[in-house]
Amino acid sequence: MKRPAEQSTSRTSERRSGAAWIASKESALEAAFLESLSDEAVCGLPWVFEFWAHEHQLPPPGDWKTWVILGGRGAGKTRAGAEWVRAQVEGAEPQTPGRCRRIALIGETFDQVRDVMVLGESGIFACSPHDREPVWEAGRRRLVWPNGATATAYSAHDPEALRGPQFDGAWVDELAKWKRAEEAWDMLQFALRLGEDPRQCVTTTPRSVPVLRDILKRDSTVLTHAPTSANAAYLASSFMAEIERRYAGTRLGRQELDGQLLEEVEGALWSHAGLDAARMSKAPDLDRIVVAVDPPAGSGPGSDACGIIVAGVQMQGPPQTWRAFVLEDCTVKGKTPTGWAVAAIAAFRRHCADRLVAEVNQGGDMVRTVMHGIDPLLPFRAVHASRGKSARAEPVAALYEQGRVYHVGQFTELEDQMARMSVEGWEGSGSPDRLDALVWAIHELLIRPASDRSRPLIRTL
């Protein structure tokens, strides 16, 4: 696979910012530099982003269609996106046309576009000098620059809103966490049809989701990348110390702080490509639905999440030909036993399920008691793990390989856990709570009815 052109702050580059170069010199040189500037130049220097920018915040040269900025939290992605928009719409003078006349600003929700991309501390308004500052037309959800260029806000929750409009540029923020990412992205591609060379900038913390992986595979994509620490000079020192203490070396830390796009581990029981192939948009009519629960060992803010997965089965032909469909991930975190029990029973009722299955290794009779305390008539099955997590997961992974399990929609957190489970065991931090619940659900729907083993994976209590 051809990788996109990449620049990283982990290596030396000739594109070092002027500010970084000056800061590395003696104070006398710094003072001499400032004294050499005219009063107008000193006033304008704060608005010259190329002087202050980190390497990963500057667009790579070349003939590209999509510029992806992958970075950890606080790495300066939003500022880079806002400055890129400025560079596209502004001309040499405030009234002079720039390269682009119509820009699309797309975030997960309209509020996030307005509050982060437009009005945020690193948004377009904060980056714009007064003589080039755009006007925010709230009723029309758009920015209008003195030269007539416009940037209109869109929510990724409403991909259909991108039908009809057309653009010569777009800034896409936090693409990897959009619920309807593929639909919104596809609609945007059809709308980027104005001008001689329409381009788009994507700023996001990485998650291994299909749409982002697909974008990064394209020859027309360029990539810059930086960890949170690259922008440490502009972040609270106590923040850096605390997050590094808590998350350094963890999977969450590699994703959220180092800005790494995490792929599945060596020997993983599931691959992202296989999960993508098992995806569908709508489930068929189902004969049976279950809710599976993997309770946490403790309760409260510091505890693991309570895995809650809803799945159904189509029972046509003999049991060995039945097909299962994962319908919803209702996992909750930081809840008391009553809190996660309420969430599980709500999912049970929402899907008109036939049975709730819960592992009782951690809670024993408490799990049944809490569930029946909320709904005395709840059809409940308690199961007890008699083998390790990897051993329980392998038969379920085999069913995926046989094409007998499908995902109705995208379940990012669940699929990330699946890609971290190998034949050697779980290779992530914490507990694979979502995956454990999935295993119980598929076992109840496909393995238990079809097998009468002398060494069952679960023991019904």
Helices and strands as residue ranges (DSSP letters): E 5-8, H 18-23, H 27-35, H 39-44, G 45-47, H 49-52, G 55-57, E 66-71, H 77-89, E 102-107, H 110-112, I 113-118, H 124-127, G 130-132, E 135-137, G 138-140, E 142-144, E 150-155, G 159-162, E 169-173, G 175-177, H 181-191, E 199-204, H 210-217, E 221-226, G 228-234, H 237-247, H 251-256, H 272-277, E 279-280, E 288-294, E 307-314, G 319-321, E 323-329, H 337-350, E 355-359, H 365-374, E 380-385, H 389-401, E 405-408, H 412-418, E 421-422, E 425-426, H 433-442, I 443-447, H 448-450, E 458-460
